[in-house]
Amino acid sequence: MIVTLDLTSEVPIYQQIRDRVVEAIAAGDLREGSPLPSTRQLGVDLGINFHTVNKAYDLLRHEGLLRLNRKSGAVVVRDPGSGPPGAGFVGDWEARLRTLLAEAVAQGVRSPEALTHCRSVLTSFRPDPGTDPGRDSGTGSGTKQEPRQKGAQ
């Protein structure tokens, strides 16, 4: 697993690690059952304290994406093919999405441009979960649910 950090960013390092792991899962680079490096090993590889990695892994565990075990280490437990998200996820996610879109609007990004960016990001990930999760063909558009988004304002 390759994690790139921006040590000059205002985003905390643990959050950057968490974000890169989530992006790798979404892109299909990490799948259910994929092991992650130990906290100590990733800390050494990145030149950071292992407690920082532990904080990122604990966030991912709390979000239901990782299982942490002293014996087996950190293992991915969800990917796009794992079925519907757990109870409460969509509401929490929608609240975070609302804030991100509010930031864009506050900075003057117009709705059509925001939607274009959203589509672009979605298509950068693996095909929709309704497609064969065992294949990384890159042919899915990731836009099956967009008609519902157009009516939401």
WOQUIJO-V174881 format. One record per residue. N is the residue number from 1. RES is the residue in one small letter. PSI is psi in degrees with one decimal (999 if undefined). BURIAL is I if it has 9 or more other ideal C-beta (glycine too) atoms within 8 Angstrom, else O. Layout:
n=N res=RES psi=PSI burial=BURIAL
n=N res=RES psi=PSI burial=BURIAL
This chain:
n=1 res=m psi=127.3 burial=I
n=2 res=i psi=122.6 burial=O
n=3 res=v psi=126.7 burial=I
n=4 res=t psi=126.7 burial=O
n=5 res=l psi=149.2 burial=I
n=6 res=d psi=99.2 burial=O
n=7 res=l psi=-12.5 burial=O
n=8 res=t psi=-5.1 burial=O
n=9 res=s psi=152.9 burial=O
n=10 res=e psi=-13.5 burial=O
n=11 res=v psi=126.4 burial=O
n=12 res=p psi=148.8 burial=O
n=13 res=i psi=-41.6 burial=I
n=14 res=y psi=-36.3 burial=I
n=15 res=q psi=-38.2 burial=I
n=16 res=q psi=-42.2 burial=I
n=17 res=i psi=-47.7 burial=I
n=18 res=r psi=-46.7 burial=I
n=19 res=d psi=-41.3 burial=I
n=20 res=r psi=-36.9 burial=I
n=21 res=v psi=-44.8 burial=I
n=22 res=v psi=-43.5 burial=I
n=23 res=e psi=-38.1 burial=O
n=24 res=a psi=-36.4 burial=I
n=25 res=i psi=-46.6 burial=I
n=26 res=a psi=-35.8 burial=I
n=27 res=a psi=-8.8 burial=I
n=28 res=g psi=5.3 burial=I
n=29 res=d psi=-29.1 burial=O
n=30 res=l psi=130.7 burial=I
n=31 res=r psi=167.1 burial=I
n=32 res=e psi=129.0 burial=I
n=33 res=g psi=-11.5 burial=O
n=34 res=s psi=130.1 burial=O
n=35 res=p psi=149.6 burial=I
n=36 res=l psi=157.6 burial=I
n=37 res=p psi=153.3 burial=I
n=38 res=s psi=159.6 burial=O
n=39 res=t psi=-39.4 burial=I
n=40 res=r psi=-43.8 burial=O
n=41 res=q psi=-44.7 burial=O
n=42 res=l psi=-36.9 burial=I
n=43 res=g psi=-45.5 burial=I
n=44 res=v psi=-46.4 burial=O
n=45 res=d psi=-37.0 burial=O
n=46 res=l psi=-9.0 burial=I
n=47 res=g psi=35.2 burial=O
n=48 res=i psi=168.6 burial=I
n=49 res=n psi=138.1 burial=O
n=50 res=f psi=-23.2 burial=I
n=51 res=h psi=-31.1 burial=O
n=52 res=t psi=-43.6 burial=I
n=53 res=v psi=-41.7 burial=I
n=54 res=n psi=-39.6 burial=I
n=55 res=k psi=-41.0 burial=I
n=56 res=a psi=-46.0 burial=I
n=57 res=y psi=-38.2 burial=I
n=58 res=d psi=-37.5 burial=I
n=59 res=l psi=-45.8 burial=I
n=60 res=l psi=-36.2 burial=I
n=61 res=r psi=-46.1 burial=I
n=62 res=h psi=-32.5 burial=O
n=63 res=e psi=-2.6 burial=O
n=64 res=g psi=16.5 burial=O
n=65 res=l psi=-23.1 burial=I
n=66 res=l psi=152.6 burial=I
n=67 res=r psi=130.8 burial=O
n=68 res=l psi=129.9 burial=O
n=69 res=n psi=135.5 burial=O
n=70 res=r psi=-35.1 burial=O
n=71 res=k psi=-48.9 burial=O
n=72 res=s psi=-8.8 burial=O
n=73 res=g psi=-153.4 burial=I
n=74 res=a psi=127.2 burial=I
n=75 res=v psi=136.3 burial=I
n=76 res=v psi=130.2 burial=I
n=77 res=v psi=-7.4 burial=I
n=78 res=r psi=145.6 burial=O
n=79 res=d psi=179.1 burial=I
n=80 res=p psi=-21.6 burial=I
n=81 res=g psi=6.3 burial=I
n=82 res=s psi=1.1 burial=O
n=83 res=g psi=-174.9 burial=O
n=84 res=p psi=151.5 burial=O
n=85 res=p psi=162.5 burial=O
n=86 res=g psi=165.2 burial=O
n=87 res=a psi=135.9 burial=O
n=88 res=g psi=-16.8 burial=O
n=89 res=f psi=-48.1 burial=I
n=90 res=v psi=-40.9 burial=O
n=91 res=g psi=-44.2 burial=O
n=92 res=d psi=-42.8 burial=O
n=93 res=w psi=-42.6 burial=I
n=94 res=e psi=-36.4 burial=O
n=95 res=a psi=-42.8 burial=O
n=96 res=r psi=-39.7 burial=O
n=97 res=l psi=-41.9 burial=O
n=98 res=r psi=-43.2 burial=O
n=99 res=t psi=-44.1 burial=O
n=100 res=l psi=-43.2 burial=O
n=101 res=l psi=-34.2 burial=I
n=102 res=a psi=-39.1 burial=O
n=103 res=e psi=-42.8 burial=O
n=104 res=a psi=-46.5 burial=I
n=105 res=v psi=-42.4 burial=I
n=106 res=a psi=-28.6 burial=O
n=107 res=q psi=1.6 burial=O
n=108 res=g psi=10.3 burial=O
n=109 res=v psi=126.7 burial=O
n=110 res=r psi=155.6 burial=O
n=111 res=s psi=-47.4 burial=O
n=112 res=p psi=-38.3 burial=O
n=113 res=e psi=-40.6 burial=O
n=114 res=a psi=-43.0 burial=I
n=115 res=l psi=-38.1 burial=I
n=116 res=t psi=-43.6 burial=O
n=117 res=h psi=-42.0 burial=I
n=118 res=c psi=-46.5 burial=I
n=119 res=r psi=-42.0 burial=I
n=120 res=s psi=-44.2 burial=O
n=121 res=v psi=-45.0 burial=O
n=122 res=l psi=-39.9 burial=I
n=123 res=t psi=-13.7 burial=I
n=124 res=s psi=-14.9 burial=O
n=125 res=f psi=177.4 burial=I
n=126 res=r psi=166.6 burial=I
n=127 res=p psi=160.9 burial=I
n=128 res=d psi=149.8 burial=I
n=129 res=p psi=-21.1 burial=O
n=130 res=g psi=-15.5 burial=O
n=131 res=t psi=173.5 burial=I
n=132 res=d psi=111.6 burial=O
n=133 res=p psi=-14.9 burial=I
n=134 res=g psi=-3.4 burial=O
n=135 res=r psi=136.8 burial=O
n=136 res=d psi=62.1 burial=O
n=137 res=s psi=-21.5 burial=O
n=138 res=g psi=14.3 burial=O
n=139 res=t psi=-11.6 burial=O
n=140 res=g psi=145.6 burial=I
n=141 res=s psi=-21.0 burial=O
n=142 res=g psi=19.3 burial=I
n=143 res=t psi=19.5 burial=O
n=144 res=k psi=-29.1 burial=O
n=145 res=q psi=5.2 burial=O
n=146 res=e psi=-34.5 burial=O
n=147 res=p psi=-32.3 burial=O
n=148 res=r psi=-32.0 burial=O
n=149 res=q psi=-32.4 burial=I
n=150 res=k psi=-35.1 burial=O
n=151 res=g psi=-11.9 burial=O
n=152 res=a psi=115.5 burial=O
n=153 res=q psi=999 burial=O
